[in-house]
Amino acid sequence: MTGALSPSHWLIILVVLLLLFGAKRLPDAARGIGRSLRIFKAETSALAEDDRTGATKVEDAAPAAVEGATVTAPPTRTTNGTTV
């Protein structure tokens, strides 16, 4: 088969990885990759759920603009305690 890895190829790859990273670091690296993949899967499924429901966080958080309305800044306090 073209492009397929035989068991001997996998064995060579495993030996090279063990020589490069050591037996202690490989399980830690695999655990970290597994956690990252779980987080990625959860986030992508949450995005897919948002797409199905038609809701987005930005639309939910920001109120719709009213035509002709002006936006004013809230009052701020100065260093001497007066409100501007």
Rosetta silent file (secondary structure, phi, psi, omega in degrees, C-alpha in Angstrom):
SEQUENCE: MTGALSPSHWLIILVVLLLLFGAKRLPDAARGIGRSLRIFKAETSALAEDDRTGATKVEDAAPAAVEGATVTAPPTRTTNGTTV
SCORE:     score description
SCORE:     0.000 S_00000001
   1 L     0.000  137.043  178.431    0.000    0.000    0.000 S_00000001
   2 L   -87.563  130.479  176.221    1.249    3.442   -0.827 S_00000001
   3 L    89.360  -11.725 -179.399    1.192    5.948    2.015 S_00000001
   4 L   -90.406  144.833  178.848    0.324    3.456    4.757 S_00000001
   5 L   -94.340  129.407  177.810    2.666    2.912    7.679 S_00000001
   6 L   -82.756  166.743  178.376    3.577   -0.673    8.472 S_00000001
   7 H   -57.902  -32.514  178.730    4.089   -1.871   12.061 S_00000001
   8 H   -67.949  -34.218  175.794    7.855   -1.643   11.613 S_00000001
   9 H   -64.009  -43.722  178.999    7.512    2.060   10.684 S_00000001
  10 H   -62.702  -37.521  178.845    5.485    2.706   13.846 S_00000001
  11 H   -64.637  -42.221  178.116    8.132    0.910   15.919 S_00000001
  12 H   -64.016  -42.791  178.441   10.888    3.110   14.466 S_00000001
  13 H   -62.260  -42.944  179.363    8.829    6.247   15.152 S_00000001
  14 H   -62.920  -42.138  179.329    8.206    5.116   18.750 S_00000001
  15 H   -64.430  -42.603  179.257   11.918    4.436   19.339 S_00000001
  16 H   -63.001  -43.496  178.581   12.879    7.863   17.938 S_00000001
  17 H   -62.384  -41.438  178.154   10.286    9.577   20.162 S_00000001
  18 H   -63.728  -38.862  179.180   11.564    7.707   23.224 S_00000001
  19 H   -68.971  -37.862 -177.922   15.135    8.732   22.420 S_00000001
  20 H   -74.060  -45.528 -171.191   14.188   12.380   21.871 S_00000001
  21 H  -107.076  -19.463 -178.826   11.820   12.945   24.784 S_00000001
  22 H    85.718  157.109 -176.008   12.467   10.130   27.246 S_00000001
  23 H   -69.109  -25.777 -177.938   10.028    7.700   28.822 S_00000001
  24 H   -75.886  -39.608 -173.368    8.960   10.162   31.543 S_00000001
  25 H   -80.887  -25.742 -177.318    7.907   13.046   29.295 S_00000001
  26 H   -63.378  -46.476  177.717    5.903   11.082   26.695 S_00000001
  27 H   -63.313  -36.629  177.548    2.965   10.144   28.989 S_00000001
  28 H   -64.570  -41.660  178.785    2.804   13.729   30.266 S_00000001
  29 H   -65.755  -41.696  179.140    2.787   15.055   26.701 S_00000001
  30 H   -64.288  -39.093  177.680    0.077   12.572   25.675 S_00000001
  31 H   -63.417  -43.962  178.485   -2.025   13.592   28.682 S_00000001
  32 H   -62.902  -41.158  177.926   -1.671   17.270   27.779 S_00000001
  33 H   -65.309  -40.300  178.572   -2.658   16.605   24.174 S_00000001
  34 H   -62.223  -42.853  177.446   -5.674   14.606   25.348 S_00000001
  35 H   -63.087  -43.124  179.368   -6.830   17.448   27.601 S_00000001
  36 H   -62.150  -41.734  179.262   -6.383   19.960   24.796 S_00000001
  37 H   -65.935  -38.165  177.479   -8.410   17.817   22.408 S_00000001
  38 H   -64.068  -43.152  178.424  -11.227   17.439   24.968 S_00000001
  39 H   -63.750  -44.080  178.898  -11.362   21.226   25.478 S_00000001
  40 H   -60.903  -43.666  179.859  -11.297   21.801   21.711 S_00000001
  41 H   -63.636  -41.825  179.312  -14.104   19.279   21.187 S_00000001
  42 H   -64.073  -42.164 -179.723  -16.233   20.892   23.913 S_00000001
  43 H   -67.153  -42.235 -179.973  -15.745   24.369   22.439 S_00000001
  44 H   -68.360  -34.799  177.251  -16.534   23.278   18.881 S_00000001
  45 H   -70.892  -31.593  175.828  -19.669   21.447   19.999 S_00000001
  46 H   -67.476  -39.547  176.684  -20.738   24.570   21.918 S_00000001
  47 H   -64.953  -40.715  178.415  -20.246   26.636   18.751 S_00000001
  48 H   -64.372  -38.353  177.987  -22.239   24.104   16.743 S_00000001
  49 H   -64.984  -40.451  176.662  -25.021   24.254   19.346 S_00000001
  50 H   -62.098  -39.978  178.618  -25.060   28.057   19.088 S_00000001
  51 H   -64.308  -39.032 -179.889  -25.338   27.763   15.307 S_00000001
  52 H   -67.801  -38.812 -178.005  -28.273   25.356   15.626 S_00000001
  53 H   -83.986  -15.631  179.558  -30.158   27.584   18.061 S_00000001
  54 L    81.291    6.235 -179.560  -29.290   30.758   16.152 S_00000001
  55 L  -100.455  141.801  173.118  -28.054   32.497   19.294 S_00000001
  56 L  -126.811  153.937 -177.790  -24.660   34.077   19.645 S_00000001
  57 H   -66.368  -35.075 -178.637  -23.035   35.454   22.734 S_00000001
  58 H   -66.921  -44.024  179.980  -22.377   38.837   21.120 S_00000001
  59 H   -66.279  -37.315 -179.749  -26.014   39.316   20.124 S_00000001
  60 H   -69.377  -34.140 -174.762  -27.230   38.227   23.555 S_00000001
  61 H   -81.782  -32.924 -175.494  -24.848   40.556   25.385 S_00000001
  62 L  -100.945  127.840  176.676  -25.342   43.725   23.310 S_00000001
  63 L   -71.096  153.926  179.892  -28.768   45.395   23.120 S_00000001
  64 L   -69.744  143.823 -179.571  -30.058   46.331   19.699 S_00000001
  65 L   -75.008  139.853  177.999  -29.421   49.934   18.658 S_00000001
  66 L   -97.266  131.599 -177.313  -32.447   52.208   18.548 S_00000001
  67 L   -64.506  131.352  178.774  -32.650   54.433   15.502 S_00000001
  68 L    84.430   -2.906 -179.779  -32.062   58.091   16.365 S_00000001
  69 L   -81.133  144.533  176.383  -30.816   57.343   19.895 S_00000001
  70 L  -106.152  147.482 -179.329  -27.671   59.057   21.116 S_00000001
  71 L  -102.111  128.479  177.155  -25.109   57.384   23.309 S_00000001
  72 L  -119.438  148.345  179.199  -23.814   59.291   26.321 S_00000001
  73 L   -77.993  147.738  176.803  -20.983   58.317   28.613 S_00000001
  74 L   -67.714  156.914  179.361  -21.778   57.621   32.264 S_00000001
  75 L   -63.922  144.987  178.546  -20.754   60.273   34.786 S_00000001
  76 L  -121.236  152.722  179.381  -17.201   60.057   36.035 S_00000001
  77 E   -98.235  139.819  177.557  -15.630   61.230   39.267 S_00000001
  78 L   -88.945  177.447 -177.991  -12.581   63.444   39.269 S_00000001
  79 L   -66.549  -25.525 -179.936   -9.683   63.196   41.697 S_00000001
  80 L   -92.341    7.114  173.644  -11.171   65.828   44.019 S_00000001
  81 L    95.514   -3.729 -179.550  -14.495   63.920   44.295 S_00000001
  82 L   -83.565  153.071  179.581  -16.672   66.035   41.982 S_00000001
  83 E   -99.294  134.122 -179.407  -18.795   64.386   39.326 S_00000001
  84 L  -106.077    0.000    0.000  -18.355   65.482   35.719 S_00000001
